[in-house]
Amino acid sequence: MKAILYIGHGTRSKKGACEAKAFIQRVMDRIDVPIQEISFLELTDPLIAEGFARCVERGATEITVVPLFLLAAGHIKKDIPMVLGSLQEKYPQINIAVKDPFGVQGSILDGVAELVSAIADGVDPMDRLLIVGRGSSDPAIQADFSAIAEGLKARLGIGHAAVCYLAAAKPALDDGLEAITEEDGGRVIVVPYLLFSGLLMAEIDRKVSRLKRQGREIIHTSPLSSHQIIEDMVIARAFE
């Protein structure tokens, strides 16, 4: 019997965890597969091993693993395969198929551009975009974000888009905000390239709010899972 195991990152934020679980539940409600389980890599229960075991207990013989990760960094390349490798040894009778993360796709960039246009009530060519990534030491991630920045510039018709990171890569968030707010131009639109709310999203919100109080014309979008395209993408991943 087939099953789907969804893997989120996990967060210490109760709001972020509830948001992720609600998102996965909406996806599950749209998929006609009898065995579907939620799990997280870290910080939020149930963890991967518990979700996997639950699939097996419910009669699964084939488990499709759908990681809810935007890009292929260390968690996708190392951490999740390590956990699944241990589970394959424990359950050798189970056939495991792991789907790719979302990657840099035109449909996702279309959705992000729509989020930006909605929050900004239209975009002026002089507006400036700051894309905030989670961050990784993997150079492929920085190449991905360069492609994301160029793709959003083209879709929004703006002249300037920069990237900064919350951890493990430079420029850091503070440096990115300082650099882009000192440049001449229109509004600064901050795009947290994160799926769900959580402590990282709260940090961005605090720093953007502080700049607003200083008289800066700056706004930020909601997490990417607020757009329907992400939900549709998860469903496509499960069945491709």
N, C-alpha and C positions, 0 to 999 in steps of 0.2 A: 504493500500500500504506500502511496506517495504522501510525502509531508513537506511542508515549507517551514524552515527555521529562519526567522529574521534576526539579524544581529545589529544592534545599535551600539554607539560608542559607550554610553553611560555618562552620568553626571552626578555630582553631589547636590545639585539643585533639585529640590522637590518639584518645582514648577517645570523645569526642563524634562525631568523623568516622566511626569504626567503628560506633558505635551508629546513626547516621543511615543509613549504607550497609546495615547489616543490616536495619533497618526497611524501607527501600525494596525490598530483595531479597525480604522476606516479602510485600510488596504485589505485586511482579512475579510471584511464584510463584502468586498467586491470580488473576491476570488472563490471559485467553487472547488475548493480542496478541503476535504473533511478534517485533515490534521494540519493545524497551523499553530506555531508557538512563537512567543516573543522571548528574546534574550538580549543580553548586553555583554560587551567585552569586559567592562570594569565599572565599579562604583555604583551600579544600579542592579538590583535583583529583578528577575532571575538571571544568573550568569549563563554563559554558553552551555556549559556542561549540564546544568539543570534543565534548560530548554530542550537540549538534545535528548536527554534521558526521558523527558516527558513525551517527546515524539515517539520514541521506541516503546514506551509503556502503552501508548495509544495504538500500537500496531504498525508503525512505519517500518517499511523495508527499504525505501528510497527516500533520502532527505535532500531537498534542494535548499542550499544555504544562500540567503539573500542579504549581503552586507549593506547596511544603510550608511555608506560612506561616500563622500563626494569624489575623492581622488585617491589614487593608490600610493599611500605612504607606508610607513613602517607597520602600522596596525594591519594593513591588508597584506603586505609582503611577508611579515614575520609572525606577528602575535596571533592573528586568527588562524593561519595555517598550523602553528604550533599546537594550539588548543584542539583543533580538528584532527590533527595527526594522532594525538593521544586518545581521542574519542574513537578514531578508526581502529586503533589497536584494541580498545576495550570492547568495541562492537564490530568485529570484522564482518559480520553478516550484513551490515548496512551499507548500501551504495550511497556515497556522498557526492553531490555535484555542487560546486561553489561558483556562484555568479560573480561577475566583475563589479567593481564600484562604478559609479555613474560616469566618471571621466568628463572631459571637456566636450560637450555635445551642443550642437546648434540649438536644439529644442530647449535645453536648460538655459542657455544664454538668452533665448527669446523670452523665457519666463522671467528671468532676472531683470531684463530690460523692461518688461511690463510692470514688475514690482517697483522699479525705480520711477518710471513714468507716473504710476499711480500715487506714490508717496510724495512726489515732487509736483504733482498736478501739472505735468508737462515739463519738458527739459529744454533749456536754452543752450545753444552751442557754447556759450561762455561758462556754463556750469562745469564744475570739476568733480571727478569721481574718485573716491578712495575705496579700494577693495581690500577688505581685511580677512586674511586667511588664518586658519588655526596655527599653521606653521609646522615645518619639518626640516630636518637636515638633508633630506633627499633632494638632490638637484633637480630631479624630474618634476617635483612639485612646483618649484619656482618657474620652470619652463611652462608648466600648465597655467600658472597664474598670469604669465605674460600673454599667453594666448587668450585667456579669459578677459584681460584688460583690453586687448586689441579688439576682441569680438564685441564687447560692450560699447566701446567707443564708436565702432561702426554702426551698431544698431541704434544707438541713442543720438548719433550725429553731434557728439561733443569733441572738443579738441584735446582734452587732457584727462587721462586716467592713470592713477598710480596704485601701487600695491604695497601693503605692509602686513606684518604678521604679529600674532599674539604670543608666539613662543618659538624658539629653536631656529629662527631665521631673521634676517634683517632686510629692510628697516623694521624696527619695532613699532608698535601702535603709536606710542607717544611721538616718535620721530616722524612717522608718516603724517599724523595730524598736524604737527607743527609745520612741516614743510608745505603741506597743501593749503593750510589756512593763511600762510604768509604770502602766497602767490596772488597776483592780481587775477580777477575774473569774477564769475558769478557765484552762485551758491556752491557749497561743498556738500556733496551727497555721499554718505558713507554706506557701503554695502557690506555688511557682515556675511562672508561666504561660509555660513554655518547652517546646518539643517534645522536645529532646534534652539530654543532658549536655554539658558543655563548660566553658569558663573561667568563664562567668557562674554556672552551677550550682555550680561549685566555690567561688566567692566566697560564695554563699548558705550553702553547707554549712559553710564556715569560721566565718562569723559566727553561725550558729545554734549550732554546737558550742561557741563561746566563751561564749555566753549560758547554755548548759547547764552548763558548768563553773562558772559564777557562781551556780548554783542555780536558774536560771529553768526553769520548766516549759514547754518549747518543743520542737516537733518540726516536720519539714517533709516534704512529699510528694516522690515521685519525679517525673521529667519526664512530661509528659502522654502521650507516645508509649508509655508503659508500659501504657496502657489500650487494650483492643481497639477501642474506639469510634473512635480516631484512625485506625487502620489501615482500618477499615470506611469511614470518611469519605473517605479518599484514593481508595479504590476507587469509591465513589459519585461523587466528583468526576470521575474519569476517564471515566465512562460516562453522566453525566447529560445 
